[in-house]
Amino acid sequence: MEIPPDSLDWLRNGRAGRRSQKKMKPKIAVTTAVIILGFFGMQSSSVSQAPGAKASPSPSPVPEFKPLTLDAMNADMAAKSKLMIWDGDKFPNNAKSWTAPPKHCTVTVTKADSHSGKRCVQLHGDGSQYLGFGFNFSGWYPPDAVWDISNYKNLSFWIRIDAAPGKFPNLLNVHLLSAAGGGKESPTQELASYASDLTDGQWHEVVIPLKYFLGQDFDPTQCWEIGFSQWSPDPRVFDIYVDEIGVDNREDTTAPAASPSPAAPK
């Protein structure tokens, strides 16, 4: 059978067309991939930052604290009408300490840290349940080495606590003692009621109205000791740094929170 010439032309053209289509498919696939990638790239850039949007500022680093000079401390005392009782430098006196239980607590006058000058008192605790620290400003001698704080409004001091998460002192409180009658203890006050965040590792000034320490036979005319204590059911390991302990006449603006404070074991 004879095939018409126009049929041969159709066959030739059809085969050539199919070959042409096969050769073109990769180009079409590549072009399509480029378009898809370009589309998602635009979508990604639009999601990451909208036009005209401002980048979120990175958190500012906490500046390194530098202890105040003694001249700066004196100026601060004058501004606050503060009577400085102990600061480790200008008013070191002859302070001595006690701890309970002794094997889990220490008190040291240290140069490792300070809020002003070069020294502060360091209270180290490592244990559970009751941990107590006492700091007698005159070393219990002579017996009349006392401070009359009856004409002042506030107890004030600077404090910094260093501890790992979960190891900070629990229910940390403070009290005062007077010399009369072998030592009369004031009611305790929980520090968390007077400082915003004692777990940030920074120095904080604590100001507590002295009226909250009156009672339990404490005599403000014969003050000679400050005490700190904590109670926790699980072990705690911490260092408490205290500096610039004194009294002042700033206005009373702070009220304590109603929460129980641990008492020393009998």
C-alpha positions in Angstrom: 0.0 0.0 0.0 1.3 3.4 -0.9 1.4 6.1 1.8 0.4 9.6 0.6 3.1 12.2 0.7 1.1 14.4 3.0 0.7 11.6 5.5 4.5 11.2 5.5 4.8 14.9 6.2 2.3 14.6 9.1 4.3 11.6 10.6 7.6 13.5 10.3 6.1 16.6 11.9 4.4 14.7 14.6 7.6 12.8 15.6 9.6 16.0 15.5 7.0 17.8 17.6 7.1 15.0 20.2 10.9 15.1 20.3 10.7 18.9 20.7 8.2 18.6 23.6 10.5 16.0 25.3 13.5 18.4 25.0 11.4 21.3 26.3 10.1 19.6 29.5 13.2 20.0 31.6 13.4 23.7 30.7 9.8 24.1 31.8 10.4 22.2 35.0 13.4 24.4 35.9 11.5 27.5 35.1 8.6 26.4 37.3 11.0 25.6 40.2 12.6 29.0 40.0 9.2 30.7 40.1 8.1 28.6 43.1 11.3 29.3 45.0 11.1 32.9 44.2 7.5 33.0 45.5 8.3 31.3 48.8 11.4 33.5 49.2 9.2 36.6 48.9 6.8 35.1 51.4 9.6 34.3 53.8 11.0 37.8 53.7 7.6 39.3 54.2 7.0 37.2 57.3 10.4 37.8 58.9 10.0 41.6 58.8 7.2 43.6 57.4 8.1 46.7 55.3 8.7 49.7 57.6 8.8 47.5 60.8 11.4 48.2 63.4 13.7 45.5 64.6 13.2 44.4 68.3 15.9 46.0 70.5 18.3 43.5 72.1 18.3 43.5 75.9 20.7 45.9 77.5 23.5 44.3 79.5 23.4 45.0 83.3 26.2 47.5 84.0 28.9 46.3 86.4 28.4 47.7 89.8 31.2 49.8 91.3 31.2 50.4 95.1 30.6 53.9 96.3 33.5 55.9 97.5 33.4 56.9 101.2 32.9 60.5 100.2 29.8 59.5 98.2 28.6 57.4 101.1 29.0 60.4 103.4 26.9 62.5 101.0 24.2 59.9 100.9 24.2 59.7 104.7 23.7 63.5 104.9 20.9 63.4 102.4 19.0 60.7 104.3 19.9 62.0 107.8 21.5 58.6 108.4 23.4 57.5 111.5 25.8 54.9 110.3 26.3 52.1 112.8 28.5 49.7 110.7 29.9 49.8 107.2 33.2 47.8 107.5 35.4 50.8 106.5 34.7 54.2 108.2 32.6 52.7 111.0 34.1 49.2 111.6 33.8 49.3 115.4 34.8 45.9 116.9 32.0 43.7 115.5 31.7 40.0 116.3 29.2 37.4 115.3 27.4 34.2 116.1 25.7 31.5 114.0 23.3 28.7 114.5 24.0 25.9 113.7 27.7 26.8 113.5 28.6 23.9 111.1 26.1 25.2 108.5 26.7 29.0 108.8 29.6 31.5 108.8 29.9 35.3 109.2 32.9 37.0 107.7 33.9 40.6 107.2 35.0 40.4 103.6 36.7 42.4 100.8 35.1 40.1 98.2 32.2 42.6 97.7 30.8 45.8 99.1 28.3 48.5 98.3 30.6 51.2 99.5 34.3 51.3 100.5 36.1 48.0 100.4 34.4 45.8 103.0 31.0 44.4 103.9 29.7 41.5 106.1 29.2 38.1 104.4 26.7 35.6 105.7 27.1 32.1 104.2 24.5 29.4 104.7 24.6 25.8 103.6 21.8 23.6 105.0 18.1 23.2 105.6 15.6 24.2 108.3 16.8 27.1 110.6 19.9 29.0 109.7 20.7 32.0 111.9 23.3 34.8 111.9 23.9 37.4 114.5 26.2 40.5 114.1 27.0 42.4 117.3 28.3 45.9 116.3 30.5 46.3 119.4 31.5 42.7 120.0 29.5 42.6 123.2 32.1 44.7 124.9 32.0 47.0 126.8 28.4 46.3 128.0 27.5 50.0 127.5 28.7 50.1 123.8 25.2 50.6 122.5 23.4 52.9 120.1 20.4 54.9 121.0 18.2 54.7 117.9 14.9 55.9 119.6 14.9 59.2 117.7 15.1 57.7 114.3 12.4 56.4 112.0 14.0 53.6 110.0 16.5 50.8 110.0 18.3 50.8 106.6 21.0 48.8 105.0 22.1 47.5 101.6 21.9 43.8 100.8 22.9 41.5 97.9 22.2 37.7 97.7 24.2 35.3 95.6 22.8 31.8 95.1 21.9 29.3 92.4 18.2 29.0 91.3 16.2 27.2 94.0 19.0 27.7 96.6 18.2 31.3 97.8 17.3 31.7 101.5 13.6 31.1 102.2 11.6 33.4 104.5 14.7 35.5 105.1 14.0 37.9 107.9 15.8 40.5 110.1 15.6 41.5 113.7 17.4 43.8 116.2 18.7 43.1 119.7 19.2 45.4 122.7 21.9 45.0 125.4 19.6 45.3 128.4 18.9 42.2 130.4 21.4 40.1 128.5 19.9 40.8 125.1 16.3 41.5 124.2 15.1 40.5 120.7 12.7 42.6 118.6 9.9 41.2 116.4 11.2 39.9 113.1 10.5 41.4 109.7 10.6 39.5 106.4 12.9 41.2 103.9 10.8 40.3 100.9 8.2 42.8 102.1 10.7 45.7 101.8 12.8 44.8 98.6 11.4 44.2 95.1 13.6 41.3 94.0 16.3 39.8 96.2 17.0 37.0 93.7 18.5 39.2 90.9 22.0 39.2 92.3 22.0 43.0 92.6 22.4 45.4 95.5 19.2 46.5 97.1 18.5 49.1 99.8 16.2 47.8 102.5 14.4 50.5 104.6 12.2 49.2 107.4 10.3 51.6 109.8 11.6 51.1 113.3 8.1 51.0 114.8 7.8 47.5 113.5 10.7 46.4 115.7 9.2 47.7 118.9 7.9 45.1 121.3 9.1 41.8 122.9 11.1 43.9 125.4 13.5 45.3 122.7 14.9 48.6 124.0 15.7 51.0 121.1 17.9 53.1 123.4 20.4 50.2 123.8 20.5 48.7 120.3 23.8 46.7 119.6 23.0 43.8 117.3 21.3 42.8 114.1 20.3 39.3 113.2 19.2 37.4 110.1 17.6 34.0 109.7 15.9 31.7 107.2 13.9 28.5 107.3 13.5 26.0 104.5 12.5 22.3 104.4 15.1 21.6 101.7 18.8 22.4 101.6 19.8 26.0 100.6 23.3 27.3 99.7 23.7 31.1 99.6 25.9 34.1 100.4 24.3 37.3 101.8 26.3 40.5 101.6 25.2 43.3 103.9 26.7 46.9 104.0 26.0 50.3 105.4 23.8 49.3 108.4 22.3 52.3 110.1 19.2 54.2 111.0 17.7 57.3 109.3 14.8 59.7 109.3 13.3 59.3 105.9 9.5 59.4 105.7 7.7 56.2 106.5 6.3 54.9 103.2 6.5 51.1 103.6 4.1 48.7 105.3 5.1 45.1 105.9 3.2 42.2 104.3 1.3 39.9 106.6 3.4 36.8 106.5 4.9 34.6 109.3 8.6 34.7 110.0 10.7 31.9 111.3 11.8 32.0 114.9 15.0 30.8 116.4 14.9 27.4 118.0 14.5 27.4 121.7 
